[in-house]
Amino acid sequence: MTTLTFRCLAITAGALMTTVVSVGCSTQVDGTGSASAPPAVSKSATSSAPTQPSAKDGTNYKACLGGDCEITVSKPVTITLSDSPIDAGPFTVQKITADSVEVSMALPAGPSLGATIKKGCTTAFYANNASGLAVTSCSREPDDIVGMYVKQIVTVKGITDGDAILNLKSE
C-alpha cells in the first residue's frame, strides 16, 4: 500500500480581515487503485473587524446650535446653527455618497451656497450682509477673507456605509 499525503495552505488577505484556511489533504491508494476520501476541511479565521469611528455628538443635531459640533449623518437633514438672522444657517446635508457629502448653507443675505465636500476635505462658508462664498480645500483649512464676518467650517472626517461624520466649527 502506498500512502500519499498532501498539505495545502491558502491565505486570503483582505483590507478588513485576514482569513487563514488550512486544508489537510491525504489520499491512501491501495494496490487496487481505490482511494479513500480526503478528510474534512478545517478553517480558522482571525478577524479583527475595525471599529467604526464615532462622532462626539452622535446624531444630536441640536448640539450644532452655535455652529460647533461633530455629528453623524446618514440621510438628508437640515440643522439649525444659530437663532440669529445675522449668522449663517440653516445648514443642510443633501446627499451622501461613498466619497463625498453634498451640503448647502443659507447665508444672512438670503441666498444659499452649496458644496460637495470629499472625505478628508474642508469647506469654509463665508458671508457678510451682501454676499457669500464657499471655499473647499483638501490640504488645509481655508484662510479668512477680509470683509466676511461669518465663517462656518465643515469638514468631512469620514464616510462609512452611508454614514458621514461631519465636524462643524464656527469662527
Summary of the structure (lengths in Angstrom):
residues: 171
radius of gyration: 27.8
end to end distance: 83.8
largest distance: 96.2
contacts: 471
relative contact order: 0.15
helix: 2%
strand: 52%
